Amino acid sequence: KVNPEATKLVNEFFQQMKVQTPYAIDITVVEDKQSNAFALPGGHIIVYDQLLREMKHYEELAALLSHEYAHVEEKHTTKTIFRSMGTYMFISLLFGDLGGAGAVVVENANSLKSLQYSRRLEKAADLYGLHLLQERNIDPHGFEWLFNTLKQQNSLQPSEWLSSHPDLDNRIRYINREMRPGPAVTDSTLLRIFISLKQ
C-alpha cells in the first residue's frame, strides 16, 4: 500500500539533494512493518515507511537514498539479475527449452524485492553514496547513524534490509575510514522536509 504523502516528501527530499542523473528517479514509500528499501532497474526506488519512522537524522535518509541511487546508477540490479539468470539461460538455450528460459525471466522479475547484492556491490554502493553526501556537504556520519538504526530495528524483529545487506559493523568501519575531513553544514531545506516526513 503506497503512502502518497510520504512518497511526495521523499521525492522532494531527493530532488533537493540535486543529484545529476540520466534517470528519472521515482521513489515510492510503501506501508510495511519491515525496515527495508531496494532499487529496481530504470530509476525506481522503494522505501518502507517503518524505516523512515526509525530514523532520527535527515542525514540517514540522505545516506539511504544515496546508497539505493548508487545501485540504480551503477546498474547493480540489472547486472545481478543477468548474473543469476546466466546459468539457467545457458542450459535452456543449450537444450532448446526457450519456454524454460522465459520462465526464468519471469521468476527473476517476481523476486526483485528480495534481490541480494554481493558484498562487493554493497560496498561500491556505500562508497558511491558516501561520495554523493560529501560532495553536498551532508554529514557522512548519516551512514553510520543509518546502520545503527538498522541494527536497533534488527534487535526487535528481522529486517529484510539487514538480511540482504550483511556485516553492518564492517560497513561502519570502512565508511569511517573513507570519510574525508571537510565541512558538514545543516541543509535547512532537507531538514524541513525530513521534519514534515516525521510528522
Solvent accessible surface area in square Angstrom, and as a share of the most:
residue,aa,sasa,rsa
1,K,181,0.77
2,V,77,0.44
3,N,37,0.19
4,P,101,0.64
5,E,103,0.46
6,A,10,0.08
7,T,24,0.14
8,K,126,0.53
9,L,18,0.09
10,V,0,0.00
11,N,24,0.12
12,E,54,0.24
13,F,0,0.00
14,F,10,0.04
15,Q,124,0.55
16,Q,54,0.24
17,M,5,0.02
18,K,129,0.55
19,V,17,0.10
20,Q,163,0.72
21,T,43,0.25
22,P,115,0.72
23,Y,52,0.20
24,A,89,0.69
25,I,27,0.14
26,D,65,0.34
27,I,0,0.00
28,T,29,0.17
29,V,0,0.00
30,V,27,0.15
31,E,73,0.33
32,D,57,0.29
33,K,159,0.67
34,Q,50,0.22
35,S,0,0.00
36,N,5,0.03
37,A,1,0.01
38,F,28,0.12
39,A,2,0.02
40,L,38,0.19
41,P,55,0.35
42,G,49,0.47
43,G,0,0.00
44,H,79,0.35
45,I,0,0.00
46,I,28,0.14
47,V,0,0.00
48,Y,10,0.04
49,D,13,0.07
50,Q,25,0.11
51,L,0,0.00
52,L,9,0.05
53,R,133,0.48
54,E,48,0.21
55,M,1,0.01
56,K,138,0.59
57,H,70,0.31
58,Y,9,0.03
59,E,22,0.10
60,E,1,0.01
61,L,0,0.00
62,A,0,0.00
63,A,0,0.00
64,L,0,0.00
65,L,0,0.00
66,S,0,0.00
67,H,1,0.00
68,E,2,0.01
69,Y,1,0.00
70,A,0,0.00
71,H,0,0.00
72,V,7,0.04
73,E,46,0.20
74,E,65,0.29
75,K,108,0.46
76,H,6,0.03
77,T,3,0.02
78,T,49,0.29
79,K,97,0.41
80,T,16,0.10
81,I,24,0.12
82,F,131,0.54
83,R,139,0.51
84,S,53,0.34
85,M,9,0.04
86,G,34,0.33
87,T,88,0.51
88,Y,126,0.48
89,M,56,0.25
90,F,131,0.55
91,I,83,0.42
92,S,13,0.08
93,L,100,0.50
94,L,111,0.55
95,F,154,0.64
96,G,56,0.54
97,D,73,0.38
98,L,115,0.57
99,G,61,0.58
100,G,20,0.19
101,A,7,0.05
102,G,34,0.33
103,A,60,0.46
104,V,20,0.12
105,V,68,0.39
106,V,90,0.52
107,E,116,0.52
108,N,25,0.13
109,A,55,0.43
110,N,120,0.62
111,S,51,0.33
112,L,33,0.16
113,K,96,0.41
114,S,75,0.48
115,L,35,0.17
116,Q,111,0.49
117,Y,17,0.06
118,S,51,0.33
119,R,154,0.56
120,R,156,0.57
121,L,7,0.03
122,E,3,0.02
123,K,83,0.35
124,A,40,0.31
125,A,0,0.00
126,D,0,0.00
127,L,54,0.27
128,Y,65,0.25
129,G,0,0.00
130,L,5,0.03
131,H,88,0.39
132,L,11,0.06
133,L,0,0.00
134,Q,21,0.09
135,E,93,0.42
136,R,61,0.22
137,N,61,0.31
138,I,3,0.02
139,D,31,0.16
140,P,16,0.10
141,H,74,0.33
142,G,0,0.00
143,F,0,0.00
144,E,42,0.19
145,W,72,0.25
146,L,1,0.00
147,F,1,0.00
148,N,55,0.28
149,T,9,0.05
150,L,0,0.00
151,K,76,0.32
152,Q,109,0.49
153,Q,2,0.01
154,N,73,0.37
155,S,94,0.60
156,L,139,0.69
157,Q,60,0.27
158,P,105,0.66
159,S,4,0.03
160,E,54,0.24
161,W,0,0.00
162,L,24,0.12
163,S,82,0.53
164,S,14,0.09
165,H,9,0.04
166,P,44,0.28
167,D,62,0.32
168,L,14,0.07
169,D,73,0.38
170,N,62,0.32
171,R,6,0.02
172,I,20,0.10
173,R,132,0.48
174,Y,11,0.04
175,I,0,0.00
176,N,63,0.32
177,R,162,0.59
178,E,94,0.42
179,M,36,0.16
180,R,125,0.45
181,P,132,0.83
182,G,55,0.53
183,P,94,0.59
184,A,52,0.40
185,V,93,0.53
186,T,94,0.54
187,D,43,0.22
188,S,83,0.54
189,T,42,0.24
190,L,1,0.00
191,L,64,0.32
192,R,125,0.46
193,I,1,0.00
194,F,9,0.04
195,I,83,0.42
196,S,42,0.27
197,L,26,0.13
198,K,83,0.35
199,Q,175,0.78
